[in-house]
């Protein structure tokens, strides 16, 4: 479920794997392995994806169907987007 959700989120914003991989500073091959479930997604990447998609890590992981993100600490948002 996690992997399908990653793909759905990416497709909802009309990005290719290559485009998204560039945004989160990794290779397309590496990102593709997250979408297919070949590799687990590291915490650092989960945070980047949650910030990019403006959702929660729980949503990305399929632990909730509520897409709205939790309230975040301001310093976390600033530090992770850079």
SVG drawing of the C-alpha trace seen along z (x, -y; Angstrom):
<svg xmlns="http://www.w3.org/2000/svg" viewBox="-9 -28 30 33">
<polyline fill="none" stroke="black" stroke-width="0.4" points="0.0,0.0 2.8,-2.4 4.3,-2.0 1.1,-2.6 0.5,-5.7 3.9,-7.1 3.2,-6.6 -0.3,-8.1 1.1,-11.2 3.7,-11.7 1.2,-11.3 -1.2,-13.7 1.3,-16.5 2.2,-15.3 5.8,-14.4 7.9,-11.6 10.1,-9.6 13.1,-11.4 11.7,-14.8 10.8,-13.9 14.1,-12.2 15.8,-15.4 13.6,-17.4 14.6,-15.2 18.2,-15.0 18.6,-11.4 18.7,-9.1 15.7,-8.0 16.7,-4.4 16.9,-4.9 13.5,-6.5 12.0,-3.9 13.0,-1.2 10.9,-3.0 7.9,-3.0 8.3,0.7 9.0,1.7 12.5,3.0 14.0,0.8 12.6,-0.7 12.3,-4.5 14.8,-6.1 13.5,-8.5 15.2,-11.5 13.5,-10.8 10.1,-10.3 10.5,-13.7 11.4,-15.3 8.4,-13.6 6.0,-14.6 7.1,-18.2 7.0,-18.2 3.5,-16.7 2.3,-18.7 1.1,-15.5 2.1,-13.3 4.5,-10.4 1.7,-8.3 -0.3,-9.1 2.6,-8.1 3.1,-4.9 -0.6,-4.1 -1.2,-4.3 -4.0,-6.8 -6.2,-7.9 -6.2,-11.5 -4.0,-13.5 -3.8,-16.7 -0.4,-17.0 0.0,-17.4 1.0,-20.7 4.8,-21.0 7.5,-22.8 8.6,-25.8 12.3,-25.0 11.7,-21.5 10.1,-22.9 12.9,-25.4 15.7,-22.9 14.2,-20.1 13.3,-22.2 16.9,-23.4"/>
</svg>
